[in-house]
Amino acid sequence: MISNKQTALFLKEMREQHPSAFKRNFLFYSMIKTKGILDELKELIPWVLAAMIFISLSMSLGHFISVQLPQFNHFRSYGIAVLAIMLLLMLYTPLVIKQIKHSSTSLYQQLRHTPIKLAALILLQAINIAYIESVFLQIILFFLALSFGFVRFYKENMFREGTQNEQYFYLQETRRICFWSYKQILKIKLKRLFSAKNSKALKALQQQEQQFIDLYIQLIRYENELCKTHKHVDVETYLDSLM
């Protein structure tokens, strides 16, 4: 168990040693953190945003397609619009998954199959447009696509009942510097490609790379310990805690 004081001191040390890690270093996931599986009204926020952004966009795009391409009937016009939104979600999903992979081991285990799920939904929607033409199926597929491709990234649940906003903040800051350290390793690897063999510059880069690798491993382990402290490991442990 890691206390708030320990985490605050750790992050303060990281800020002093690596101030650039906390500047222009954004993570596109876990904007909202909730306790347990369902946390009252906070659960609705990502769905409201999804409706405002993606559902309204699909309706506008569907209307545009029906006007510009009259050879498509009403269902196919809006079906193509939904398919386009799914493809849009699929485009940015690998970026988010990569961020998660290199900043939160436990969360990555939960969400790593998201691209496969979205690909399956896209295929089913394409089949639905071409052959089935079911409005009900389209609604279900679109709902699942928004859930997998937006809501589950935007919201992170399974936090323990006593978790406070301060602890949410510390966890996300730790993840930010995790991903930053990973990016530094990639940058150094790129610089090494353009360095002469056996040169002093190459040796300095190798030493610097090892330092960032050690830092990255330390941070990933620390983030994992924070997750164990503030989150339920899985649904079973959460349900056990309610008994």
ABEGO torsion letter per residue (X at the ends): XBBAAAAAAAAAAAAAABAAAABGBBBABGABBBBEABBEAAAAAAAAAAAAAAAAAAAAAAAAAAAABAABBAAAAAAAAAAAAAAAAAAAAAAAAAAAAAABAAAAAAAAAAAAAAAAAAAAAAAAAAAAGBAAAAAAAAAAAAAAAAAAAABBBGBBAABBAAAAAAAAAAAAAAAAAAAAAAAAAAAAAABBBGBAAAAAAAAAAAAAAAAAAAAAAAAAAAAAAABBABAAAAAAAAX
